[in-house]
Amino acid sequence: KGLVNMAKGVKFSDCIADYNAIIESIEARKFAPIYLLSGDEGYFIDAIADRLANSILNEAERSFNQLTVYGQDSDPGKIVMLCRQMPMMGGRMVIIVKDAASLRKIDTLSLYTASPAPTTVLVVACKGKSVDKRTAFYKHVAAKGVVFESSKPYDNELAPWLASYIKR
């Protein structure tokens, strides 16, 4: 079952714990087939997406097997088609959808997420917006992948996080 945090009511400290767990799994090279990164705090969404973009494939494989598309310039049908392609000269395809908040009919991605390809990692970065938890897309990702929803910190939560971040 996927790692899921439920955003509304999620404390910033829980968001940090989930972020750290995802980063640890990436560093251990344990990749989920689908990542849904959404919410109000863009820092964590960008950091996870960037870490995935730079970790799954080596530099030579990226030029053939890693694609970044933008929500405003794409549609779910095209993304599903990209996810179904077989990797060239490598074991995995990585499809990163940035600015997915502007992707129309995002639930149509459920055509892919119902049965994700074992050779593809799909990263959907939806900054500033939450995905409707009642949709098939969300439910598939929650069952088969990683759902991360960031929340903005309150002032009293920011100082301890910054202190621990600086110590690293």
C-alpha positions in Angstrom: 0.0 0.0 0.0 1.2 3.5 -0.8 2.4 6.2 1.6 -0.4 8.7 2.0 -0.7 11.8 4.1 -4.1 13.4 4.3 -3.4 17.1 3.9 -6.3 19.0 5.5 -5.4 19.0 9.2 -1.9 17.7 8.5 0.6 19.4 10.7 3.7 20.8 9.2 5.7 18.4 11.3 3.9 15.4 9.8 4.5 16.9 6.3 8.3 17.0 7.2 8.2 13.4 8.4 6.5 12.2 5.2 8.9 14.2 3.1 11.9 12.7 5.0 10.4 9.2 4.5 10.0 9.7 0.8 13.6 11.1 0.4 14.9 8.0 2.3 13.1 5.6 0.0 14.5 7.5 -3.0 18.0 7.3 -1.6 17.5 3.6 -1.0 16.4 3.3 -4.7 13.0 2.1 -3.7 10.8 3.8 -6.3 7.0 3.8 -6.4 5.3 3.5 -9.8 3.4 6.8 -9.3 4.1 9.9 -7.2 1.3 12.5 -6.6 2.9 15.6 -5.1 0.4 18.3 -4.3 -0.5 21.0 -1.8 0.3 24.5 -0.7 4.0 24.4 0.1 5.9 24.2 -3.2 9.3 23.7 -1.6 8.7 20.1 -0.8 7.0 19.3 -4.1 9.9 20.7 -6.1 12.5 19.0 -3.8 10.9 15.6 -4.2 10.3 16.0 -7.9 13.9 17.1 -8.4 15.3 14.3 -6.3 13.4 11.8 -8.4 14.5 13.4 -11.6 18.1 13.1 -10.6 18.0 9.7 -8.9 16.0 7.2 -10.9 18.1 7.2 -14.1 21.7 7.9 -14.7 22.7 10.9 -16.8 23.0 8.9 -20.1 19.6 7.2 -19.6 17.9 10.5 -18.9 18.3 11.8 -22.4 16.3 8.8 -23.8 14.0 7.8 -21.0 13.1 10.9 -19.0 10.5 13.4 -20.2 9.2 16.5 -18.4 5.8 17.8 -19.6 3.9 20.8 -18.3 0.2 20.7 -17.5 -0.8 23.8 -19.5 1.0 22.3 -22.6 -0.3 18.8 -22.4 -3.4 16.6 -21.9 -3.9 13.4 -19.9 -4.2 11.3 -23.1 -0.7 12.3 -24.2 0.7 11.6 -20.7 -1.0 8.2 -20.6 0.5 7.4 -24.0 4.0 8.5 -22.8 3.7 6.4 -19.7 2.8 3.3 -21.8 6.0 3.5 -23.9 8.8 1.1 -23.4 12.1 2.5 -22.2 14.9 2.8 -24.8 18.4 1.6 -23.7 17.5 1.2 -20.1 15.1 -0.4 -17.6 12.8 2.5 -16.8 10.9 5.5 -18.2 10.4 8.5 -16.0 7.6 10.9 -16.9 7.4 14.1 -14.8 4.3 16.3 -15.1 5.1 19.8 -13.7 2.4 22.4 -13.2 -0.2 19.6 -13.1 -2.6 22.0 -11.4 -3.3 23.4 -14.9 -3.9 20.0 -16.5 -7.5 19.7 -17.6 -9.4 16.6 -16.6 -6.5 15.3 -14.4 -8.8 12.4 -13.4 -8.4 11.0 -16.9 -4.9 9.9 -15.8 -6.8 7.1 -14.0 -6.7 5.3 -17.3 -3.0 4.8 -16.6 -2.9 4.7 -12.8 -5.4 1.8 -12.7 -2.7 -0.4 -14.1 0.7 1.4 -14.2 3.5 0.0 -16.3 6.2 -1.8 -14.3 8.9 0.1 -16.3 7.5 3.6 -15.8 7.7 6.1 -12.9 5.1 8.8 -13.2 5.6 12.0 -11.1 2.7 14.4 -11.0 3.6 17.7 -9.3 0.5 19.8 -8.6 1.7 22.9 -6.7 -0.8 25.1 -5.0 -3.7 22.7 -5.4 -5.0 19.5 -3.9 -6.4 16.7 -6.0 -9.9 15.6 -5.3 -9.6 12.5 -3.0 -12.9 11.1 -4.4 -11.5 10.6 -7.9 -10.3 7.3 -9.3 -7.0 8.9 -10.1 -6.3 9.8 -6.5 -7.6 6.4 -5.2 -5.3 4.5 -7.6 -2.2 6.5 -6.6 -3.0 6.1 -2.9 -3.3 2.3 -3.4 -0.3 1.8 -5.8 2.0 4.7 -5.3 2.9 7.7 -3.1 0.6 10.6 -2.3 2.3 13.6 -0.7 0.4 16.7 0.2 2.4 19.6 1.6 1.0 22.2 4.0 2.3 25.6 4.8 3.9 26.0 8.2 2.6 28.2 10.9 5.1 30.7 12.3 5.8 28.6 15.4 6.5 25.5 13.2 9.0 27.2 10.9 11.8 28.0 13.4 12.3 24.4 14.6 12.3 23.0 11.1 14.8 25.6 9.9 17.0 24.8 12.9 17.0 21.0 12.1 17.5 21.7 8.4 20.5 23.9 9.0 22.1 21.1 11.2 22.2 18.7 8.3 
